[in-house]
Amino acid sequence: MASSMRSLFSDHGKYVESFRRFLNHSTEHQCMQEFMDKKLPGIIGRIGDTKSEIKILSIGGGAGEIDLQILSKVQAQYPGVCINNEVVEPSAEQIAKYKELVAKTSNLENVKFAWHKETSSEYQSRMLEKKELQKWDFIHMIQVNENLLISNFTSDHDLPK
Ligand SMILES: C[S@@+](CC[C@H](N)C(=O)[O-])C[C@H]1O[C@@H](n2cnc3c(N)ncnc32)[C@H](O)[C@@H]1O
């Protein structure tokens, strides 16, 4: 049966507001913080010590708050190593906020940022068409609708390993 409800993705302001309310009324924020503090260091530790550059792909990076926390953990574990951080984010507003946050954050000298204003499936199709499959040391997709995860990352065209 077709739904009469409009998708939140069609109204960015409502999407951001709904997410803010969800955070205020759930333990999502505490769970994320716990993940960052307790689990993430172990995951990052498996990226490898011998790299001259660490490549990170952020799907749905939003305004960058969580991404910058991740980057600071990576920097702490691999001091001085260059980090190439690419962000796939369809919302121009979120990208603008992300860039503002980067501009006012110190200690990001060794981090190169690139933003792709597109959805994960657009990014995936573009990469497959260009046959420019890249390897990433760490891909994350945090607090992004899990249907995307299912539809985009379990298909036969899974992102390059
Ligand atoms: C709830 S926010 C989470 C932002 C950030 N990862 C965080 O944890 O703070 C979800 C983000 O996913 C983005 N998004 C929505 N649909 C997407 C898609 N199809 N592909 C990639 N990103 C998407 C939204 O624009 C939004 O910025």
The ligand as a Gaussian input file, in Angstrom:
#p B3LYP/6-31G(d) Opt

LIG

0 1
 C       21.279000      11.823000      11.282000
 S       22.478000      12.533000      10.250000
 C       23.970000      11.838000      10.924000
 C       25.160000      12.692000      10.623000
 C       26.472000      12.173000      11.214000
 N       26.868000      10.890000      10.626000
 C       26.361000      12.056000      12.707000
 O       26.348000      10.928000      13.215000
 O       26.288000      13.094000      13.383000
 C       22.289000      11.559000       8.758000
 C       22.977000      12.185000       7.560000
 O       22.852000      11.275000       6.470000
 C       22.638000      12.031000       5.299000
 N       21.989000      11.180000       4.292000
 C       20.668000      10.989000       4.083000
 N       20.454000      10.175000       3.050000
 C       21.690000       9.816000       2.597000
 C       22.126000       8.988000       1.542000
 N       21.254000       8.371000       0.731000
 N       23.453000       8.848000       1.341000
 C       24.347000       9.477000       2.155000
 N       23.972000      10.283000       3.178000
 C       22.666000      10.443000       3.399000
 C       21.761000      13.177000       5.761000
 O       21.796000      14.275000       4.865000
 C       22.359000      13.487000       7.115000
 O       23.337000      14.494000       7.024000

